[in-house]
Amino acid sequence: MRPSIAIVVTLAACTTNQTPQPEPAPVLPDCVPNRDGKITSEELPLVLDATLTYYVGTNQPITQTGTWWDYSVERAEDDVVALGPVAVKDEWYAAQFPAGQFVVDAGNGLDGIYHQDAQALWLDGTASHDMAMATRTLIVYPQPVAVLRFPITSGDAFVTSAPLAGATINGLPFNGSDEVSVSVVGSGLLAVPYVEFSPVLRVTLGVVRKPTSGPQTSRRTTLFMFECFGEVARAESKPDEPSADFTLAAYFRRFALGVTP
C-alpha cells in the first residue's frame, strides 16, 4: 500500500553546510460542508501530498444497505495507514500519462492515475509500483474513464466501456476492454470511531475486465463520500463478487480520527 510521499530536497551550496530542506507543507483548502446532499468539484479538493489516516483491515463483514452505517468499533487487527494523492511526475510511467495529475494507491501493488476537472474525476489508467518487465502492469485508457461525475448526487448512474489495446498485465500482453459501472445509490449517516458523518453518499463501482479470448473477471468497490472530506470509508470485494451490496469486504478502510500511523 502506497503511503503519501514526503519529498526532501538538498539545496546546492558553496559551503560544506548543505542542510536538507523540506518542501512546504501542503496548503489545505478552505472548504466547509454545506450538507446539501451533493458533492461538487469544489467540495472534492485535490491537495497533493496531503494525507488522511485510515484503519485498514481485510476480510471484514460489513453492512451496506440502509441509511445508517456503523463502522465505529475499533479492531485490534487493523493497520493504521496514512494515504493521499501524490504527483505523477516522479513515477516510472509518468510519460505514458501526460494528462495525469495524481496517483492513488489502487491495492495489489497497483497505482491508479487520475485527473480532475469541473466535470468529473477521471481515471487515466493503472500501473504497477514495480517497473520490472516480468511483473509490470501498464494500462492506458485511450479516453479517460469518469469514476465520479460532478455534482455527485443520489440516483446518478452511468456505464463506460474502455478498450484495452496493447496493455500489459502482470508482464503479459493483454487485449480486451474494461466495463466500468458507477451508481450513487443513496445517502445516510456513517459512524467511524469517535466521529460521525452525515449526509454521506454511498457510491458503488463495478469493473468487468473482458479479454478478447478467455474468461472475464470482475471486482466491486463501494465508496462512502462526504463533502470537502472525500472518502470516509472504502470497501473492496473479493474477485467476481455477484452483489453490489456485498457483505464481506476483502479490503476495508475507514477514517481514523486522531490516530498516528
N, C-alpha and C positions, 0 to 999 in steps of 0.2 A: 504494500500500500504506500503510495507516494505522499509524504507529508509536504507541507509548504517548504520552499527552499529559501533559506536565509543566505543572501549573497554578500560576501565580504570582498572588497577590492583593496589592493595595496597601491598607494599612490607613489609614483616615481619621485625620487628626491635626490638632491645633490649631496646630501649628507648621509651618514650611516643610520640615522634615525628614520626608519621607514615604518611608521605605525599604521597597522591596518585600520581602515576607516569603514564603518558600516554604512550601507546605503540608508537614506532617510526612511523612517517608518512609514508604512502606507497611510495615506490620508483617508480616513473613513468618511463616507458620505453623510450629509445632513438629511436623513430620511426618517420621517415619523409616520408610522402606520395610521391610516385613517379608518381602517377596519370596515371598508365598504364591500368586502366580499370579492374583490377582484385585484389582480396584481398587474400593474403597468410596467413598461420597461424601466421607468424611473424608480419603481419600487422593487426592482431586482438589480441593484447597482453592482457593477463589476469593479473590484478592487484587487489588483494583482498583489500577491504575496501576503495578503491579509488572511488570517486563518480563524476558523472556529474549532472548538474542541468537541469531539463526539465519543460516546460509548459505542464500541463496536463488538458485535457478537455474531455467532454462527449457529445455524440450526435452532432457531428460536421460534416458538409458537407465537403467532400474532393474530389479532382480530382487526379486519379492515372495514367490515360493513358497519352501518350505523353512522352516528354523528358525534360519538364520544369515543376517543381512542386513548386508552390508559396505558401508557408505557412508562409509568413513574417508578416502577420497582427497580431498585439498584441490584445488579447482578455481579457477584464477585468474580465470575469468569470472564466478564467483558474486558476488552482492552480499552485504553483511552488514547485517542489519536487526534492530532491537530491536522486539519485538512483545509486547503484553499487553492485558488487558481494561481498558476504560475505562467510566465510568458513562454510562448512557443519558441522564441528565437534561439534559446540555448539548447534545444533538443536536437538529436541526430537527424530527425525527419523534418526539420523546420522548412527546408527548401521545397518540400512537397505540398506545403500548406500556406501559400502566400497570403490567403485571406484570414488565416487563423490568428486569433488574438490571444487565446489562453488554453492551457492544458489542465485537465482534471483527471485524477486517478479513476480508472474505469474498472479496477479489480482484475484479478487473474493475470497480473503482470502487464496490463494494457493501459494506455492513456487514451482519453477522448479529447479530440482537438475541436475547439469551438470558436465561434464569434457571435457577437450580439449586436443588434441594431433595434430601432424602434418597432420593427415588425415582429421579430422572433429571436429566440435563442437557437442558433444553427449549429448542427453537428457537421463538421467538415470531413471527419473520418476518424479512424483509430490507428494506433501504432503501439508496438511493444516497447517496454522500457529498454530492452536489450536489442542492440542493433546487429548481433551476430546472425549471419545468414542462415545458420541451421535452425534457429528458433524465431526468426524475425516474422513479425506481423506488420503489414502496411496496407491499409485500406483507405483509399482516397475517393470520396464520392464525386462524380462528375459535376453534380449540383448539390449544394449543402441541403441537409435534411432538417426541417423545422422540428425541434423537440418540444418547445413551448412557443405558442403564439400569443402575442400581447394584444389586448389585455387578457390575462388568464382568468377565465370565469367558468363557473359551474355549468355543465352542459356542453362545453366545447368538445369536439371530436373530429379527428382527421386521420387519414392514412396516406403514407408516402411510399412509393416504390423506388428504390435506388439501385441502378445497375452496378455490378461489380465486375469490371473487365480489367484483367491484368493485376488483380490483387494478390497479395502474399499472406498466407495464414499459416503460422507455425512452420515457416520455412518452405512451404509448398505453394505452388501457383493455384489460384482459385478464380473461377468464373461463375457468375450467377447473379443473384440480386438479394438485397435486403428489403423486407417489407416492414415498415415502422408504423405502428398504430398508437395514437395518443388519445386519451379520454380524460376529461376533468369531470369526475363522477359525483362530486358533492363537496360539502364543507361541513366543518364541525369544530369541536374543541379537542385539542391534543395535549396530553399531560406527559411530561418527562420529569425526572427527579427535580423537585424544588421549583418548578415553573410550569405554567400552562399557557397555551397559545390559542387564540380564537379571534376571528374565524380562520381556520386552516383549510386550504384546498387540497383534496386528495386527487392526485394525477396518476393514472395508470399508463404504463408504456409497455408495448409488446414488440419484440423484434423476431421476425421469422427469416432465417437465412436459407435461401433456396439455391442450391448448386444447379448447374446445367445438367448434371447427372449425379445420381445418388440421393440419399435421404436428406430431407431438410431438418433443420434444428431450430429451436426457439428458446427464448428466455423472457421473463416478465419482471418488471420493476415498478414499484409504487413509490411516488414522492409525496411527502406532506410539506406543503409550501405555505409560508407566511410572509405578508408584506414587509418589505425593507430588510428582511432577515434571510429569505431564501429557504433553503432546505432545513426543516426542523428534524425530519426523520426520513429514512430511506430503507426500503425492503426489497431484496432481490430473491427471486425464486430459484429453485433447482431447475436444471435444464428440462425443457419440454413440459413445463407445467401447464395443465389444461385450463386452469381457472385464473381469471384476473384478480379474484378475491382470495388468493392462496393463503393458507393458514399456517404454513411453515416457511420461514424465511431462511434460506441458505446463508444469507448475509443480511445483517440488520444493524443500522446505526441510528443514533438519536442524540440530540444536543445534550452536552454535559455542561451544566452551569457551574462556573467557578472551580472546575477541576483542571489540574495541570498534568499534561502528558508525562 
